[in-house]
């Protein structure tokens, strides 16, 4: 018998709406669909575009998801496996070697 994978609840922090306002609307569905596809099941399993962060970042994320045209989008999140929850803490855009979350440049 095949066991079903546990589905995680996705919880967005209040700041994420502000982060999205600085991203073109045409990417909203891509961002939403990718977050659901990548983080509903096994959000804490490392893949080519999903990696644990080696250093702490300002918003206390443990993981980073990269996707989109040229891997320009970054989603920073934390996983609570016991509660089966994923906290989406920040969504940013990578431009060259610079990362912008909301209107601020962030150093990783």
N, C-alpha and C positions, 0 to 999 in steps of 0.2 A: 504494500500500500504506500502511495506517495504522500509525504507529509506536506501540508500547506505552509508556505512561508508566512511569517508574522508581518502584518502590515503596520507600519508606524504612523502615528498621528503627526501631521505637519503643523507646527505652531509658528506663526510669524510674529516677530516683535513689532511694536508700534513704529519703530524707526524705519522699517523696511519700506513703508509707503513713501516716506520722504526720499529714500534712496531711489525708488522707482521713478519718481518725478523727474529725475535728471537723465533718464534713459528714454529714447524715442519710443513712442507708443507701439510702433510696428513690431517691436521685439517682445512685448508683454506676453503674448501667447507662447512664444518660444521659451521664455523664461519660466512661465507657469508649467508648461508641459514637461520641460526638462527636469524641473524640481520634483514633480510628481513621479516621473519615470525613474529618476535616479535615486530618490530618497525614500520612497514608500517602503521598499524592501531592502534590507541589508545596507543601510546608509553608512555603516561603519566598516565596510569592506573596501579595501583599497583597490582602485582600478586605474586605468590610464589617466582618466580625467578627475578622479576623486581621490584625494590624498589627505592623510593626517598632517596637521601643521606641526612643524618642528619647534617653532617659537610661538610664544603667546602673542596675540595681537590685541589691539586696544579694546575690542568688543568681546573678548574671552571665547572666541571660537576655537574648536578643536580640529575642525575639518574644513576643507576647501573643495568646491566643485567648480571645474572649468568647462566652458562650453560656448557655443555660438560661433559666428563667423570669425575665423582666426583665433578661436578660444578667447574672445575678448571679455566675456562675462565671467564673473566670479561670485559664487554664493558661499558665504561663510556660515557654518552651522555647528551645533553641539548636539550630541546624541545622548539620550537617557534610555539605555537598553531596558532597565527594570520597568520603566513606565511605558516603554514602546513609543517614545516621543522624540521628535526631531525639532529643535528650535532653530529657525532661520533667523540669524542675527544681523546679517548685512548682505546687501547685493551691490556689487561694484562693477566698474568697467575698466579694463586694462587698455591703456593707450600707450603704445611703445613700451617703455620700461616703467611707466607710471600707472598707479592704481588710484582710481577715484571712487569714493563711496559718498553718495550724495554730492555735495559741491566741494568736498574736501579731498585733498590728496592724502593718501595713507601710505606709510612706509611699512613694508613687511620684513 
